[in-house]
Every structure is written in C-alpha cells, then in structure tokens.
Amino acid sequence: MFELFYPNHYVNSAYEIPYRELYEKGIRGVIFDVDNTLVPHDEPADTRAKRLFETFRDMGMETCLLSNNRKPRVAAFAGAVGTKYIYKGGKPSVKGYFKAMKLMGTGPRNTIFVGDQLFTDIWGANRSGIDSYLTKPINPREEIQIVLKRYPEKLILWFYRKKCRKEGIPCI
C-alpha cells in the first residue's frame, strides 16, 4: 500500500552508513539531501560533514547535494564540503536525481540516496531506481510544511517497521 514510500534502509544518521563497504560492493556515487540529513535546518557545514566528504574524496566516491532549497543555501554548503550540487531540485521529481547522477558519472545501480523525508527524498529516489537510505531528522525544529508532512510519515513508518519485523529485516 505504501511501498513506494518505503526506504530501502532506515538508519539513525547519515554518519553511520557503512560507505566504505558500499564502495567495495560497487557503489560509486552518493546523493545527499542537506537540511536535517547532514546538519540541522539552515545550519552551515560542520566539522563532521566536512570530514565525511573528505572521506568520500579519499575513497574515490563521487557526491552531489540535491536540495529543494535555494542556491545561496545549497551553494554555500557545497562549497564548504567540496561537492557538486543541485538547488531547487524539484524532489520528488526524478529529474534532479538523474541530473545528479549525470554530474557524478554514475547510474541507478551504483548510486545511493540519503535523506530524511519520505515524501520528497525517498519517494523520488525510489522512483529513480536508486537505493534509498532514510535517516532520522537531526533536529525536530522544522518549517511548518515539513512538520505537517511528518504526521503521515509516522503512519507509513509504522507499516514499514511492521513489514521489517515480519520479514526479519533490521530497521530502527
């Protein structure tokens, strides 16, 4: 019923995903949402985010930010962490996801997406054929339009967790 919104993986944080293992399995690109995925909403890139992107560069992994936010926000964050970016990405439209893969030189089979919202981030990634990682939001303080989406997300995540338990799949 809600499967199109189900993430392939549900994790506490973007910082706990085993990126090196994914690289060894053939993943060559990571598309990230920014706000409440990597840092709290509208916060600048912190040391942890900068180190994460440095790790990707050292590994040879391509990265791209895909955000529905405006250029000043996304460009500043991308500049601080040293990555490609797409602003006003139109998520959940698949166009931004395919544009990000083109910028990285990857495709759906060797790219993952990491984000904190089901109705934009995960739905778009799933529709694009990309393996999706849903993270818990970093900060509960969010814009009203996002807060309102969190209520139906809770219902979908309840069904998702029920499916995980039934199938013996680990999820938070």
Buried (B, 14 or more C-beta within 10 A) or exposed (E): EBEEBBBBBBBEBBBEBEBEEBBEEEBBBBBBBBBBBBBBBBBEBBEEBEEBBEEBEEBEBBBBBBBBBEEEBBBEBBEBBEBBBBBEBBBBBBEBBBBBBEBBEBBBEBBBBBBBBBBBBBBBBBBBBBBBBBBBBBEEEBEEEBEEBBEEBEEBBEBBBEBBEEEEEEBE
